Structure formats: structure tokens, C-alpha cells
Amino acid sequence: MGRAVVRYYPDADALVAELSDEPIVDEELLDNDIVVSYGRSGKVVRIEILDASRRGLLEAVKQLLTHRTDPAVQVVKELGIAQPT
């Protein structure tokens, strides 16, 4: 995957950012209904945000996607998620 793919699923009100084609080997459900998926490398490869419209994230993601930096870094920063070291 050359670019991040962000999809919104209105029936589930879930916003999903697929950041890599790397297979998922571990997932973590955060307290705030965010599922972070990690690849074998330990990097974040997918982020699923539940209740996305209630959180106002649809607009936030539109703004993030206009930046020219690594989308994974931008999404993780915006959500306040610490990346594994």
C-alpha cells in the first residue's frame, strides 16, 4: 500500500485508517473505543475509531489528509496514541 486508506462506515459509525499492507499480528482496544492494530514490525498498521461522528473525527481526518507528512504519524499524534518503542 503506497498511501494510507481511510474509510468511514456509517452503519457502524466507524472510521478506519489502514496505514500499511503489513499483516496484523496484535490489536489493542483502548479505553476510548479505539482499536489499534500492529504489524510484525511493531508499527501501527490500522486504526479503527468507533463513534467517529460523535467525536467530530470525520472533519479532523479530512484536515489531516491535507498534510504532506506520514499519515500514520499524523493520525497517531491527533489521537494521542503512544507508539511502541
C-alpha positions in Angstrom: 0.0 0.0 0.0 1.6 3.2 -1.1 -0.8 5.5 0.7 -3.0 5.3 3.7 -6.6 4.4 3.1 -9.2 6.0 5.3 -12.8 4.7 5.1 -15.9 5.7 7.0 -18.6 3.1 7.7 -21.8 5.0 8.5 -23.7 1.9 9.7 -21.2 1.3 12.4 -20.1 5.0 12.7 -16.6 3.7 12.5 -13.6 5.4 10.9 -10.9 3.0 9.8 -7.4 4.1 8.7 -5.4 1.4 7.0 -1.8 2.6 7.1 0.0 -0.4 5.8 -0.5 -3.8 4.0 1.6 -5.4 6.7 -0.4 -8.3 8.3 -1.9 -7.5 11.7 -0.3 -9.6 14.5 -1.7 -7.8 17.5 -4.6 -5.5 18.4 -5.2 -3.3 21.4 -8.6 -1.8 22.4 -8.0 1.5 24.1 -10.3 2.8 26.8 -11.8 5.3 24.4 -13.2 2.8 21.9 -10.2 3.0 19.5 -8.7 -0.2 18.2 -5.0 0.0 17.3 -3.6 -2.8 15.2 0.1 -3.6 15.0 2.2 -5.4 12.4 5.1 -7.7 13.0 7.4 -4.7 12.9 5.6 -3.3 15.9 4.4 -0.3 13.9 0.7 0.8 13.8 -0.8 -0.6 10.6 -4.5 0.1 11.3 -6.6 2.3 13.5 -10.4 1.9 14.0 -12.3 4.6 15.7 -15.7 3.9 17.0 -18.4 6.6 17.3 -16.4 8.7 14.8 -19.1 11.2 14.0 -19.9 11.8 17.7 -16.3 12.5 18.3 -16.1 15.0 15.4 -13.3 13.0 13.8 -14.6 13.0 10.3 -13.7 16.6 9.9 -10.4 16.1 11.8 -9.4 13.3 9.4 -10.2 15.5 6.4 -7.8 18.1 7.7 -5.1 15.5 8.5 -5.3 14.1 5.0 -4.3 17.5 3.6 -1.0 17.4 5.3 2.1 16.2 3.5 3.6 14.2 6.3 3.3 10.5 7.1 -0.4 9.8 7.7 0.3 7.2 10.4 2.3 9.8 12.4 -0.4 12.4 11.9 -3.3 10.2 13.0 -1.4 8.8 16.0 -0.5 12.3 17.1 -4.0 13.6 16.7 -5.4 10.7 18.7 -2.7 11.0 21.4 -1.7 7.3 21.0 1.8 6.5 22.0 3.7 4.3 19.5 5.5 1.3 20.8 9.3 1.7 21.1 
